[in-house]
Amino acid sequence: MKNTLARGGVEFIAVLLGITLSLYIDKQIEESSMLKTEKSLLSDLQVSLNQDMDYAQLVLKDMLGSIDSQEILINLDCSDAKNIKPKELMTLLVSVFKGSNSLFPRYGVYRSLVSNSEMKYIENQQLKDKLIDLYDFKFKRYENVDPIITNLYQYGLAEFLVENFSYYRDKDFQIVEKHFLMNEEVFCNNSMQKEIMKTISMTRVVHHMLQKIVESMNAVNELINEELNK
């Protein structure tokens, strides 16, 4: 009788250990699968983010060049305007209009994460918070401001230049020199400088905003690297 009970106890323990081991293995497989899913999602997100970061740097460079060119135009006085050559002025204006270049963030991977409830696979809460801040707040705020600066350049400043310089661009976005007419008077009466002041102020605001976005993208990228290198 005792032997039977002992044997039964051993068998029970063996079954219990088997179940425990099976559950442990299943848990390990599940965790491994979740880790692979997380790394796959983060890798896709990083590719998209790096593309945005590269393009944002180009936009920042164009905006900075635009601000520098606008500073030159604002500081031109009446005598300077009479001495500047048409080609020099056209070169400055081409640079000025690069300030209207925009960043168009790639939302695809992030939206997929959110819509498919895949954010749960990202365990790093700090990374989640920064992703939400970047995509749902900083990018959105930038997109709300971007049309304002586009209107300032494409309608405000462009219209002023058409009326006062016969400003016209060809299919390659180059100023058509044969139509371009010098007009020193708009510098002498400060109307040109005032028009530029409208665009340069807003360009500085958007440039600063985009710098903050790039800082956020770098922070997110660093956190993704940490997760991928675990």
Secondary structure, DSSP 8 states (H G I E B T S, - for coil): -HHHHHHHHHHHHHHHHHHHHHHHHHHHHHHHHHHHHHHHHHHHHHHHHHHHHHHHHHHHHHHHHHHHHHHHHHT--HHHHHHS-HHHHHHHHHHHHGGG-------HHHHHHHHTTGGGG---HHHHHHHHIIIIIIHHHHHHHHHHHHHIIIIIIHHHHHHHH---B-TTS-B-GGG----THHHHTSHHHHHHHHHHHHHHHHHHHHHHHHHHHHHHHHHHHHHHT-
